[in-house]
Amino acid sequence: MKIIVYLTLVPCKDMTKKERYSSILSWFAENQPAASTELQYGSPYELLVAVILSAQCTDKRVNIVTPPLFRRFPTPAALAEATTDEVFSLIRSVSYPNAKAQHLIGMAQKLVNEFDSRVPSGIDDLLTLPGVGRKTANVIASVIYDQPVIAVDTHVFRVSHRLGLSDGRTPEAVERELERHIPEHQRAIAHHWLILHGRYTCTARNPRCSTCPLTEWCRQYTLDNIKLK
């Protein structure tokens, strides 16, 4: 029995990075062809607000908070006129509500004053908005404007390392490596594949390896099983 297990692990151990990417992307493309963000939104402005709120917070919680927030502030112009207390009262259940309330108002004011109330498509322009880091900018550029970029959050970072897709030490390094190996036409959806896999299967604690469909190509799973021999 041990010999059989060993023989099934060797191909993954000796697999090139190109082969690993190809196998994993092929599985996702066949089994999750319609993966998308779980944040609920109806416009670029609403997605931008939701992504800012989602920092270190679950999408489920954000989706509870945003409907009343959008009813009260349906446009950047409306949000730009809000007070911090008004916004805080509507988002108090998310993480860091004080800072996020300030960021949302500052973001809206900048949209109104510098971008004609429209969410810009350029990464550099997005990064000038309060509360917008590289991950948020890439999400907007990818989801709204279909640009070939990959946003690296904690889920993408963790899953990329475990699967063996990247050894980058920073989100930016992982982003660069993923974009080198993932074809442009797949980058937008690959972002969602990796996030959802990290959220529901390859979790930070107690990953569900026994039910994971990617173990055949997962570097960490192979190494863990070799150590047990």
BAVO-952150 format. One record per residue (C-alpha): x, y, z; residue number from 1. Coordinates in nm, 3 decimals. Layout:
<drenros>
{u: X | v: Y | w: Z | k: NUM}
...
</drenros>
This chain:
<drenros>
{u: 0.000 | v: 0.000 | w: 0.000 | k: 1}
{u: 0.281 | v: 0.239 | w: 0.079 | k: 2}
{u: 0.436 | v: 0.181 | w: -0.261 | k: 3}
{u: 0.109 | v: 0.269 | w: -0.433 | k: 4}
{u: 0.076 | v: 0.593 | w: -0.238 | k: 5}
{u: 0.434 | v: 0.686 | w: -0.316 | k: 6}
{u: 0.388 | v: 0.632 | w: -0.685 | k: 7}
{u: 0.083 | v: 0.856 | w: -0.691 | k: 8}
{u: 0.278 | v: 1.135 | w: -0.522 | k: 9}
{u: 0.593 | v: 1.137 | w: -0.732 | k: 10}
{u: 0.434 | v: 1.293 | w: -1.043 | k: 11}
{u: 0.315 | v: 1.591 | w: -0.838 | k: 12}
{u: 0.654 | v: 1.625 | w: -0.670 | k: 13}
{u: 0.833 | v: 1.629 | w: -1.005 | k: 14}
{u: 0.569 | v: 1.837 | w: -1.183 | k: 15}
{u: 0.695 | v: 2.154 | w: -1.342 | k: 16}
{u: 0.531 | v: 2.481 | w: -1.250 | k: 17}
{u: 0.397 | v: 2.511 | w: -1.604 | k: 18}
{u: 0.232 | v: 2.169 | w: -1.575 | k: 19}
{u: 0.088 | v: 2.252 | w: -1.234 | k: 20}
{u: -0.065 | v: 2.576 | w: -1.361 | k: 21}
{u: -0.205 | v: 2.403 | w: -1.667 | k: 22}
{u: -0.364 | v: 2.120 | w: -1.469 | k: 23}
{u: -0.516 | v: 2.343 | w: -1.200 | k: 24}
{u: -0.649 | v: 2.603 | w: -1.443 | k: 25}
{u: -0.797 | v: 2.328 | w: -1.662 | k: 26}
{u: -0.979 | v: 2.178 | w: -1.364 | k: 27}
{u: -1.126 | v: 2.513 | w: -1.264 | k: 28}
{u: -1.225 | v: 2.600 | w: -1.621 | k: 29}
{u: -1.414 | v: 2.273 | w: -1.655 | k: 30}
{u: -1.574 | v: 2.265 | w: -1.311 | k: 31}
{u: -1.625 | v: 2.633 | w: -1.221 | k: 32}
{u: -1.676 | v: 2.814 | w: -1.553 | k: 33}
{u: -1.892 | v: 3.090 | w: -1.404 | k: 34}
{u: -1.707 | v: 3.186 | w: -1.084 | k: 35}
{u: -1.762 | v: 3.548 | w: -0.982 | k: 36}
{u: -1.745 | v: 3.782 | w: -0.685 | k: 37}
{u: -1.983 | v: 3.713 | w: -0.397 | k: 38}
{u: -2.015 | v: 4.083 | w: -0.320 | k: 39}
{u: -2.353 | v: 4.220 | w: -0.422 | k: 40}
{u: -2.352 | v: 4.541 | w: -0.625 | k: 41}
{u: -2.537 | v: 4.718 | w: -0.901 | k: 42}
{u: -2.280 | v: 4.967 | w: -1.031 | k: 43}
{u: -1.904 | v: 5.033 | w: -1.031 | k: 44}
{u: -1.956 | v: 5.278 | w: -0.745 | k: 45}
{u: -2.137 | v: 5.016 | w: -0.536 | k: 46}
{u: -1.869 | v: 4.754 | w: -0.601 | k: 47}
{u: -1.598 | v: 5.001 | w: -0.502 | k: 48}
{u: -1.778 | v: 5.072 | w: -0.174 | k: 49}
{u: -1.828 | v: 4.700 | w: -0.111 | k: 50}
{u: -1.465 | v: 4.611 | w: -0.176 | k: 51}
{u: -1.343 | v: 4.887 | w: 0.056 | k: 52}
{u: -1.574 | v: 4.753 | w: 0.327 | k: 53}
{u: -1.460 | v: 4.395 | w: 0.266 | k: 54}
{u: -1.104 | v: 4.454 | w: 0.389 | k: 55}
{u: -1.052 | v: 4.209 | w: 0.677 | k: 56}
{u: -1.427 | v: 4.146 | w: 0.676 | k: 57}
{u: -1.642 | v: 3.872 | w: 0.524 | k: 58}
{u: -1.840 | v: 3.926 | w: 0.205 | k: 59}
{u: -2.144 | v: 3.793 | w: 0.389 | k: 60}
{u: -2.124 | v: 4.073 | w: 0.644 | k: 61}
{u: -2.063 | v: 4.335 | w: 0.375 | k: 62}
{u: -2.369 | v: 4.216 | w: 0.183 | k: 63}
{u: -2.579 | v: 4.271 | w: 0.495 | k: 64}
{u: -2.445 | v: 4.623 | w: 0.545 | k: 65}
{u: -2.450 | v: 4.762 | w: 0.192 | k: 66}
{u: -2.823 | v: 4.760 | w: 0.098 | k: 67}
{u: -2.923 | v: 5.026 | w: 0.356 | k: 68}
{u: -2.599 | v: 5.212 | w: 0.288 | k: 69}
{u: -2.674 | v: 5.228 | w: -0.086 | k: 70}
{u: -3.033 | v: 5.335 | w: -0.022 | k: 71}
{u: -2.910 | v: 5.622 | w: 0.193 | k: 72}
{u: -2.619 | v: 5.715 | w: -0.037 | k: 73}
{u: -2.705 | v: 5.591 | w: -0.389 | k: 74}
{u: -2.440 | v: 5.800 | w: -0.567 | k: 75}
{u: -2.089 | v: 5.930 | w: -0.504 | k: 76}
{u: -2.235 | v: 6.280 | w: -0.476 | k: 77}
{u: -2.469 | v: 6.174 | w: -0.196 | k: 78}
{u: -2.192 | v: 5.994 | w: -0.009 | k: 79}
{u: -1.956 | v: 6.289 | w: -0.053 | k: 80}
{u: -2.198 | v: 6.505 | w: 0.146 | k: 81}
{u: -2.230 | v: 6.256 | w: 0.433 | k: 82}
{u: -2.086 | v: 6.295 | w: 0.779 | k: 83}
{u: -1.863 | v: 6.034 | w: 0.936 | k: 84}
{u: -2.125 | v: 5.965 | w: 1.201 | k: 85}
{u: -2.392 | v: 5.901 | w: 0.938 | k: 86}
{u: -2.179 | v: 5.648 | w: 0.753 | k: 87}
{u: -2.048 | v: 5.490 | w: 1.072 | k: 88}
{u: -2.402 | v: 5.423 | w: 1.194 | k: 89}
{u: -2.468 | v: 5.216 | w: 0.883 | k: 90}
{u: -2.140 | v: 5.021 | w: 0.872 | k: 91}
{u: -2.067 | v: 4.981 | w: 1.243 | k: 92}
{u: -2.083 | v: 4.600 | w: 1.223 | k: 93}
{u: -1.792 | v: 4.569 | w: 0.978 | k: 94}
{u: -1.429 | v: 4.568 | w: 1.084 | k: 95}
{u: -1.266 | v: 4.909 | w: 1.145 | k: 96}
{u: -1.587 | v: 5.108 | w: 1.085 | k: 97}
{u: -1.439 | v: 5.444 | w: 1.190 | k: 98}
{u: -1.154 | v: 5.431 | w: 0.940 | k: 99}
{u: -1.375 | v: 5.288 | w: 0.666 | k: 100}
{u: -1.638 | v: 5.559 | w: 0.714 | k: 101}
{u: -1.371 | v: 5.822 | w: 0.663 | k: 102}
{u: -1.229 | v: 5.638 | w: 0.362 | k: 103}
{u: -1.569 | v: 5.604 | w: 0.197 | k: 104}
{u: -1.646 | v: 5.973 | w: 0.230 | k: 105}
{u: -1.300 | v: 6.072 | w: 0.109 | k: 106}
{u: -1.328 | v: 5.830 | w: -0.184 | k: 107}
{u: -1.666 | v: 5.974 | w: -0.283 | k: 108}
{u: -1.541 | v: 6.331 | w: -0.261 | k: 109}
{u: -1.247 | v: 6.249 | w: -0.486 | k: 110}
{u: -1.474 | v: 6.075 | w: -0.737 | k: 111}
{u: -1.695 | v: 6.384 | w: -0.751 | k: 112}
{u: -1.416 | v: 6.640 | w: -0.761 | k: 113}
{u: -1.162 | v: 6.469 | w: -0.986 | k: 114}
{u: -1.338 | v: 6.194 | w: -1.184 | k: 115}
{u: -1.679 | v: 6.341 | w: -1.265 | k: 116}
{u: -1.839 | v: 6.096 | w: -1.017 | k: 117}
{u: -1.719 | v: 5.800 | w: -1.221 | k: 118}
{u: -1.503 | v: 5.515 | w: -1.096 | k: 119}
{u: -1.177 | v: 5.534 | w: -1.296 | k: 120}
{u: -1.049 | v: 5.232 | w: -1.485 | k: 121}
{u: -0.676 | v: 5.294 | w: -1.445 | k: 122}
{u: -0.489 | v: 5.127 | w: -1.160 | k: 123}
{u: -0.287 | v: 5.441 | w: -1.087 | k: 124}
{u: -0.602 | v: 5.654 | w: -1.069 | k: 125}
{u: -0.779 | v: 5.401 | w: -0.848 | k: 126}
{u: -0.485 | v: 5.397 | w: -0.610 | k: 127}
{u: -0.526 | v: 5.770 | w: -0.546 | k: 128}
{u: -0.868 | v: 5.708 | w: -0.388 | k: 129}
{u: -0.883 | v: 5.692 | w: -0.005 | k: 130}
{u: -0.925 | v: 5.336 | w: 0.118 | k: 131}
{u: -0.809 | v: 5.183 | w: -0.210 | k: 132}
{u: -0.498 | v: 4.965 | w: -0.204 | k: 133}
{u: -0.359 | v: 4.751 | w: -0.482 | k: 134}
{u: -0.593 | v: 4.460 | w: -0.411 | k: 135}
{u: -0.902 | v: 4.682 | w: -0.428 | k: 136}
{u: -0.776 | v: 4.858 | w: -0.741 | k: 137}
{u: -0.716 | v: 4.526 | w: -0.915 | k: 138}
{u: -1.060 | v: 4.396 | w: -0.819 | k: 139}
{u: -1.226 | v: 4.700 | w: -0.976 | k: 140}
{u: -1.005 | v: 4.690 | w: -1.284 | k: 141}
{u: -1.071 | v: 4.319 | w: -1.329 | k: 142}
{u: -1.440 | v: 4.288 | w: -1.242 | k: 143}
{u: -1.569 | v: 4.617 | w: -1.384 | k: 144}
{u: -1.327 | v: 4.688 | w: -1.667 | k: 145}
{u: -1.221 | v: 4.332 | w: -1.759 | k: 146}
{u: -0.853 | v: 4.416 | w: -1.735 | k: 147}
{u: -0.606 | v: 4.123 | w: -1.723 | k: 148}
{u: -0.495 | v: 4.174 | w: -1.362 | k: 149}
{u: -0.518 | v: 3.953 | w: -1.054 | k: 150}
{u: -0.601 | v: 4.085 | w: -0.709 | k: 151}
{u: -0.410 | v: 3.905 | w: -0.436 | k: 152}
{u: -0.587 | v: 3.895 | w: -0.101 | k: 153}
{u: -0.514 | v: 3.663 | w: 0.192 | k: 154}
{u: -0.702 | v: 3.374 | w: 0.027 | k: 155}
{u: -0.518 | v: 3.405 | w: -0.306 | k: 156}
{u: -0.185 | v: 3.446 | w: -0.128 | k: 157}
{u: -0.238 | v: 3.134 | w: 0.087 | k: 158}
{u: -0.375 | v: 2.913 | w: -0.189 | k: 159}
{u: -0.102 | v: 3.015 | w: -0.434 | k: 160}
{u: 0.166 | v: 2.910 | w: -0.186 | k: 161}
{u: 0.001 | v: 2.583 | w: -0.087 | k: 162}
{u: -0.069 | v: 2.473 | w: -0.441 | k: 163}
{u: 0.283 | v: 2.566 | w: -0.549 | k: 164}
{u: 0.181 | v: 2.840 | w: -0.789 | k: 165}
{u: 0.405 | v: 3.098 | w: -0.624 | k: 166}
{u: 0.668 | v: 3.140 | w: -0.355 | k: 167}
{u: 0.645 | v: 3.517 | w: -0.357 | k: 168}
{u: 0.691 | v: 3.675 | w: -0.015 | k: 169}
{u: 0.460 | v: 3.968 | w: -0.078 | k: 170}
{u: 0.117 | v: 4.002 | w: -0.242 | k: 171}
{u: 0.280 | v: 4.204 | w: -0.520 | k: 172}
{u: 0.533 | v: 3.927 | w: -0.589 | k: 173}
{u: 0.258 | v: 3.665 | w: -0.599 | k: 174}
{u: 0.054 | v: 3.890 | w: -0.828 | k: 175}
{u: 0.345 | v: 3.921 | w: -1.072 | k: 176}
{u: 0.405 | v: 3.546 | w: -1.079 | k: 177}
{u: 0.038 | v: 3.459 | w: -1.126 | k: 178}
{u: 0.014 | v: 3.706 | w: -1.412 | k: 179}
{u: 0.324 | v: 3.557 | w: -1.575 | k: 180}
{u: 0.172 | v: 3.209 | w: -1.580 | k: 181}
{u: -0.202 | v: 3.268 | w: -1.624 | k: 182}
{u: -0.319 | v: 3.365 | w: -1.973 | k: 183}
{u: -0.471 | v: 3.711 | w: -1.998 | k: 184}
{u: -0.816 | v: 3.580 | w: -2.088 | k: 185}
{u: -0.826 | v: 3.372 | w: -1.767 | k: 186}
{u: -0.688 | v: 3.619 | w: -1.515 | k: 187}
{u: -1.017 | v: 3.781 | w: -1.417 | k: 188}
{u: -1.190 | v: 3.452 | w: -1.342 | k: 189}
{u: -0.876 | v: 3.292 | w: -1.196 | k: 190}
{u: -0.887 | v: 3.555 | w: -0.924 | k: 191}
{u: -1.231 | v: 3.427 | w: -0.825 | k: 192}
{u: -1.129 | v: 3.062 | w: -0.857 | k: 193}
{u: -0.847 | v: 3.106 | w: -0.607 | k: 194}
{u: -1.049 | v: 3.321 | w: -0.366 | k: 195}
{u: -1.342 | v: 3.080 | w: -0.354 | k: 196}
{u: -1.111 | v: 2.781 | w: -0.320 | k: 197}
{u: -0.942 | v: 2.949 | w: -0.024 | k: 198}
{u: -1.271 | v: 3.055 | w: 0.129 | k: 199}
{u: -1.446 | v: 2.717 | w: 0.117 | k: 200}
{u: -1.186 | v: 2.442 | w: 0.071 | k: 201}
{u: -0.826 | v: 2.550 | w: 0.129 | k: 202}
{u: -0.911 | v: 2.740 | w: 0.446 | k: 203}
{u: -0.649 | v: 2.899 | w: 0.669 | k: 204}
{u: -0.723 | v: 2.660 | w: 0.954 | k: 205}
{u: -0.810 | v: 2.297 | w: 0.897 | k: 206}
{u: -0.804 | v: 2.295 | w: 0.516 | k: 207}
{u: -1.043 | v: 2.037 | w: 0.371 | k: 208}
{u: -0.782 | v: 1.830 | w: 0.192 | k: 209}
{u: -0.992 | v: 1.513 | w: 0.212 | k: 210}
{u: -1.251 | v: 1.665 | w: -0.020 | k: 211}
{u: -1.024 | v: 1.892 | w: -0.226 | k: 212}
{u: -1.025 | v: 1.811 | w: -0.599 | k: 213}
{u: -0.680 | v: 1.964 | w: -0.649 | k: 214}
{u: -0.468 | v: 1.737 | w: -0.427 | k: 215}
{u: -0.326 | v: 1.560 | w: -0.731 | k: 216}
{u: -0.143 | v: 1.880 | w: -0.824 | k: 217}
{u: -0.103 | v: 2.042 | w: -0.480 | k: 218}
{u: 0.256 | v: 2.080 | w: -0.367 | k: 219}
{u: 0.172 | v: 2.118 | w: 0.003 | k: 220}
{u: -0.050 | v: 1.809 | w: 0.004 | k: 221}
{u: 0.228 | v: 1.607 | w: -0.157 | k: 222}
{u: 0.491 | v: 1.729 | w: 0.088 | k: 223}
{u: 0.265 | v: 1.666 | w: 0.389 | k: 224}
{u: 0.197 | v: 1.310 | w: 0.277 | k: 225}
{u: 0.564 | v: 1.239 | w: 0.212 | k: 226}
{u: 0.645 | v: 1.354 | w: 0.568 | k: 227}
{u: 0.391 | v: 1.105 | w: 0.703 | k: 228}
{u: 0.562 | v: 0.811 | w: 0.535 | k: 229}
</drenros>
